[in-house]
């Protein structure tokens, strides 16, 4: 999938309607039955990484990215982000 940028005018930011009052988010009610425990289902990839004993992230890579952000050198590849989001979405759709 290709995503092309059309310039800064193509980005739309939604703002509250004039005169609308901002309010803090409220927590969701507890599930019926009085239990706050939920079931979590891990993807095959997450399960394989847990069983392999792999670290959930590479600390060295994270530090390198943080430094690039601080230096103003970090760039986001919108095409890669879009492709990964589509992968996640298709995986979620298959689980439903």
VODOKOL-616250 format. One line per 8 residues: number of its first residue (from 1); their letters; for each residue x, z, y of C-alpha. Coordinates in nm, 3 decimals. Example, Ala and Ser with C-alpha at 12.3 -4.5 7.8 and 13.67 -1.06 7.14 Angstrom:
2
1 = AS = 1.230,0.780,-0.450 ~ 1.367,0.714,-0.106
//
This chain:
96
1 = XXXXXXXX = 0.000,0.000,0.000 ~ 0.131,-0.092,0.342 ~ 0.054,0.101,0.657 ~ 0.146,-0.056,0.985 ~ 0.178,0.123,1.312 ~ -0.008,-0.023,1.604 ~ 0.147,0.196,1.870 ~ 0.057,0.534,2.019
9 = XXXXXXXX = -0.292,0.416,2.115 ~ -0.384,0.386,1.747 ~ -0.360,0.763,1.696 ~ -0.679,0.949,1.773 ~ -0.693,1.322,1.826 ~ -1.028,1.491,1.808 ~ -1.094,1.769,2.051 ~ -1.387,2.009,2.079
17 = XXXXXXXX = -1.672,1.885,2.293 ~ -1.656,1.991,2.653 ~ -1.806,2.338,2.688 ~ -1.768,2.409,2.314 ~ -1.624,2.747,2.234 ~ -1.331,2.775,1.994 ~ -1.375,3.044,1.730 ~ -1.152,3.176,1.455
25 = XXXXXXXX = -1.207,3.070,1.095 ~ -1.399,3.312,0.877 ~ -1.306,3.382,0.515 ~ -1.519,3.229,0.241 ~ -1.753,3.466,0.060 ~ -1.641,3.610,-0.275 ~ -1.759,3.414,-0.579 ~ -2.076,3.524,-0.757
33 = XXXXXXXX = -2.022,3.788,-1.021 ~ -1.812,4.013,-0.798 ~ -1.479,3.892,-0.936 ~ -1.224,3.748,-0.696 ~ -1.021,3.594,-0.978 ~ -1.019,3.217,-1.001 ~ -0.904,2.978,-1.266 ~ -0.619,2.749,-1.175
41 = XXXXXXXX = -0.544,2.430,-1.362 ~ -0.192,2.290,-1.336 ~ -0.115,1.921,-1.354 ~ 0.099,1.788,-1.638 ~ 0.389,1.747,-1.396 ~ 0.366,2.108,-1.275 ~ 0.341,2.234,-1.632 ~ 0.644,2.033,-1.742
49 = XXXXXXXX = 0.849,2.162,-1.449 ~ 0.755,2.521,-1.527 ~ 0.839,2.485,-1.894 ~ 1.168,2.315,-1.810 ~ 1.266,2.608,-1.587 ~ 1.322,2.384,-1.287 ~ 1.322,2.537,-0.942 ~ 1.011,2.442,-0.742
57 = XXXXXXXX = 1.233,2.307,-0.463 ~ 1.593,2.228,-0.382 ~ 1.710,2.483,-0.124 ~ 2.003,2.265,-0.018 ~ 1.771,1.970,0.046 ~ 1.531,2.191,0.242 ~ 1.813,2.316,0.464 ~ 1.933,1.958,0.523
65 = XXXXXXXX = 1.583,1.854,0.631 ~ 1.547,2.159,0.857 ~ 1.876,2.073,1.026 ~ 1.766,1.711,1.076 ~ 1.442,1.832,1.237 ~ 1.635,2.067,1.468 ~ 1.863,1.778,1.569 ~ 1.571,1.542,1.626
73 = XXXXXXXX = 1.702,1.310,1.354 ~ 1.423,1.350,1.097 ~ 1.199,1.049,1.054 ~ 0.885,1.023,0.844 ~ 0.834,0.715,0.629 ~ 0.458,0.668,0.667 ~ 0.443,0.424,0.375 ~ 0.595,0.677,0.133
81 = XXXXXXXX = 0.366,0.954,0.259 ~ 0.060,0.731,0.218 ~ 0.164,0.627,-0.133 ~ 0.219,0.989,-0.241 ~ -0.117,1.094,-0.096 ~ -0.285,0.816,-0.291 ~ -0.106,0.931,-0.609 ~ -0.233,1.286,-0.556
89 = XXXXXXXX = -0.583,1.166,-0.480 ~ -0.599,0.945,-0.789 ~ -0.472,1.235,-1.000 ~ -0.741,1.465,-0.859 ~ -1.010,1.201,-0.919 ~ -0.906,1.174,-1.286 ~ -0.937,1.553,-1.330 ~ -1.293,1.559,-1.200
//
